[in-house]
Amino acid sequence: MTLQKQTSRHGKQLEMAILTTVWEQINKVGYQELTIKEVAQLAHTNKNTVYRHWPNKAVLVLAAYAQFGPKPKIQLSSIGKLRDDESVT
């Protein structure tokens, strides 16, 4: 039996691991039951690392929602060109 050494994650890889864990947990247990301690354990990091990137649970959940939540579909219609506006002199 060979044990593989787990390499340390940094930067975007670590951030995505944490945000993925938050998104999974928020959908599984909800906001009230979500804890930073459990997120850190499931993401294989520690609470200090999580708090270094996000100051509290609310900001962490918002970051996960921004990453994985539904994106609004916004269509802006063209109102013409400023040069064509006669009121501009």
Backbone bond lengths (Angstrom), bond angles and torsions (degrees), N, CA, C in turn:
res aa  C-N    CA-C-N  psi(-1)  N-CA   C-N-CA  omega(-1)  CA-C   N-CA-C  phi
1 M - - - 1.442 - - 1.528 108.94 -
2 T 1.315 116.63 124.70 1.452 121.68 -178.38 1.516 109.74 -107.10
3 L 1.327 115.39 130.04 1.457 120.47 176.92 1.514 108.94 -94.54
4 Q 1.331 115.25 132.20 1.455 119.03 176.77 1.520 108.98 -93.45
5 K 1.302 114.79 137.20 1.459 119.98 177.07 1.523 108.10 -78.62
6 Q 1.349 115.91 125.59 1.459 119.67 178.05 1.522 108.84 -78.50
7 T 1.318 115.06 125.56 1.450 118.96 -179.83 1.517 109.60 -82.16
8 S 1.293 115.32 150.97 1.452 121.83 179.74 1.519 109.82 -73.14
9 R 1.333 116.00 135.24 1.466 120.41 178.42 1.517 108.71 -98.81
10 H 1.303 114.96 146.38 1.462 120.80 179.00 1.520 109.10 -139.89
11 G 1.307 115.89 168.95 1.460 122.29 171.58 1.503 113.86 56.20
12 K 1.328 115.51 -133.88 1.466 122.57 -175.17 1.521 112.43 -62.66
13 Q 1.314 117.09 -35.70 1.468 120.10 -179.71 1.529 110.68 -63.31
14 L 1.308 117.42 -45.06 1.456 121.68 178.42 1.524 110.78 -67.74
15 E 1.338 116.35 -43.31 1.463 120.81 179.43 1.530 110.79 -59.26
16 M 1.329 117.06 -44.07 1.460 120.42 -179.97 1.525 111.83 -67.12
17 A 1.324 117.64 -36.15 1.462 120.61 177.44 1.529 110.25 -62.49
18 I 1.320 116.59 -42.62 1.463 121.02 -179.79 1.527 110.36 -68.74
19 L 1.328 117.51 -47.96 1.465 120.53 -178.86 1.527 111.92 -63.88
20 T 1.321 117.48 -37.28 1.459 121.11 176.75 1.524 110.29 -63.45
21 T 1.309 116.23 -42.98 1.459 121.08 178.07 1.520 110.81 -62.75
22 V 1.323 117.08 -43.81 1.470 120.85 178.84 1.520 109.63 -60.73
23 W 1.319 117.34 -47.30 1.460 121.04 -178.30 1.532 111.28 -60.63
24 E 1.322 116.45 -43.32 1.468 120.77 178.46 1.523 110.68 -63.72
25 Q 1.323 116.77 -44.23 1.462 120.82 -177.78 1.526 112.11 -70.21
26 I 1.310 117.85 -38.56 1.464 120.17 -179.43 1.528 109.63 -64.16
27 N 1.328 116.48 -35.34 1.462 120.47 177.53 1.525 112.47 -76.99
28 K 1.312 116.40 -23.31 1.471 121.08 -178.79 1.529 111.81 -88.79
29 V 1.344 117.37 -48.89 1.471 119.99 -172.35 1.524 113.70 -113.76
30 G 1.330 118.22 -14.59 1.463 121.11 -179.54 1.525 112.04 88.20
31 Y 1.322 114.25 168.58 1.467 120.76 -175.89 1.528 112.57 -63.70
32 Q 1.324 117.15 -45.31 1.463 120.51 -175.20 1.527 112.68 -60.93
33 E 1.317 116.94 -37.63 1.463 121.24 -176.88 1.529 113.56 -88.97
34 L 1.308 117.02 -9.95 1.462 121.11 179.61 1.521 109.53 -70.36
35 T 1.331 116.49 131.37 1.468 120.12 176.80 1.528 109.66 -126.67
36 I 1.310 114.98 147.40 1.463 120.72 177.13 1.526 109.99 -62.70
37 K 1.319 116.16 -37.93 1.468 120.86 179.95 1.527 110.93 -59.41
38 E 1.326 116.29 -46.33 1.458 119.81 -179.45 1.534 111.39 -69.00
39 V 1.317 116.52 -39.49 1.472 119.96 176.58 1.520 109.65 -58.27
40 A 1.316 116.66 -47.05 1.468 120.64 -179.40 1.527 111.25 -60.70
41 Q 1.325 116.32 -44.46 1.465 119.58 179.58 1.522 111.77 -62.37
42 L 1.326 116.59 -46.48 1.462 120.38 -177.92 1.531 112.33 -68.74
43 A 1.330 117.07 -29.07 1.468 121.34 178.63 1.531 111.60 -88.11
44 H 1.315 116.50 2.07 1.473 122.60 178.77 1.523 112.23 59.08
45 T 1.333 114.26 49.09 1.460 121.27 175.57 1.518 106.95 -142.75
46 N 1.319 118.51 -162.59 1.451 119.88 178.74 1.531 110.69 -125.40
47 K 1.325 115.56 165.35 1.465 121.05 -176.82 1.522 112.08 -59.34
48 N 1.322 117.77 -38.62 1.463 120.56 -179.10 1.522 111.32 -59.76
49 T 1.321 116.75 -38.50 1.461 120.54 178.25 1.521 110.57 -64.50
50 V 1.318 117.02 -43.66 1.464 120.63 178.96 1.524 109.71 -61.92
51 Y 1.326 116.93 -48.57 1.469 120.60 -179.06 1.532 112.92 -66.65
52 R 1.316 117.69 -23.21 1.458 120.81 177.22 1.533 110.64 -67.44
53 H 1.331 116.28 -30.62 1.459 121.19 -178.49 1.528 112.96 -95.10
54 W 1.325 116.74 -33.83 1.470 121.77 -177.30 1.522 108.32 -134.58
55 P 1.336 118.24 126.89 1.466 120.87 -172.53 1.528 115.34 -70.94
56 N 1.348 117.40 -21.97 1.466 119.12 -179.56 1.528 109.79 -159.99
57 K 1.316 115.16 174.90 1.461 121.55 -175.99 1.524 111.73 -62.27
58 A 1.322 117.67 -41.22 1.462 120.81 -177.73 1.520 111.05 -60.98
59 V 1.304 117.61 -46.06 1.471 121.66 179.99 1.529 110.01 -65.70
60 L 1.304 117.53 -38.26 1.466 122.31 178.08 1.535 110.71 -62.93
61 V 1.321 116.76 -45.41 1.468 120.72 179.47 1.527 110.44 -65.46
62 L 1.326 117.33 -40.82 1.469 120.15 177.01 1.529 111.48 -61.79
63 A 1.317 117.34 -38.40 1.462 121.30 178.10 1.534 110.41 -64.89
64 A 1.328 116.73 -41.30 1.464 120.44 177.97 1.524 110.38 -66.31
65 Y 1.326 116.75 -40.45 1.463 120.52 178.55 1.532 110.88 -64.50
66 A 1.320 116.51 -40.59 1.468 120.33 178.14 1.523 110.95 -63.03
67 Q 1.322 116.90 -34.34 1.465 121.54 -178.90 1.530 112.26 -77.95
68 F 1.338 117.51 -43.58 1.456 121.22 -169.89 1.522 115.12 -115.35
69 G 1.313 117.86 -13.19 1.455 121.23 -177.25 1.515 112.35 -71.71
70 P 1.323 115.66 167.59 1.460 119.14 179.60 1.527 111.19 -64.75
71 K 1.292 115.41 141.88 1.465 121.29 -179.88 1.525 108.62 -95.75
72 P 1.323 117.78 133.34 1.473 119.24 178.58 1.525 110.52 -68.84
73 K 1.314 114.23 144.93 1.465 119.58 177.79 1.520 107.18 -100.85
74 I 1.315 114.85 107.26 1.455 120.90 -177.38 1.519 108.28 -116.69
75 Q 1.322 115.04 128.42 1.454 119.90 175.21 1.521 107.57 -118.82
76 L 1.305 115.59 123.26 1.447 121.02 176.85 1.511 108.67 -99.51
77 S 1.304 114.99 129.19 1.457 117.73 178.67 1.521 109.44 -87.14
78 S 1.296 115.92 150.67 1.447 121.26 179.14 1.523 109.39 -76.98
79 I 1.304 116.47 135.49 1.468 120.48 177.63 1.518 110.61 -108.62
80 G 1.299 116.32 17.01 1.457 120.65 177.99 1.510 112.33 100.15
81 K 1.327 114.74 -170.28 1.453 121.24 -179.13 1.519 109.12 -109.03
82 L 1.286 116.46 144.59 1.454 121.87 179.39 1.527 110.54 -60.14
83 R 1.313 117.65 -36.47 1.471 121.13 179.86 1.528 111.93 -61.95
84 D 1.325 116.39 -29.62 1.455 120.49 -178.44 1.537 112.33 -82.02
85 D 1.307 116.56 -9.31 1.463 121.24 -179.14 1.528 109.75 -74.91
86 E 1.305 116.89 118.74 1.475 121.34 -175.71 1.512 113.03 -71.12
87 S 1.320 117.63 -21.82 1.468 119.04 -177.68 1.521 112.66 -77.27
88 V 1.317 117.52 -12.34 1.457 121.72 178.90 1.516 108.14 -87.36
89 T 1.304 116.96 126.92 1.468 120.15 -179.82 1.502 111.17 -111.35
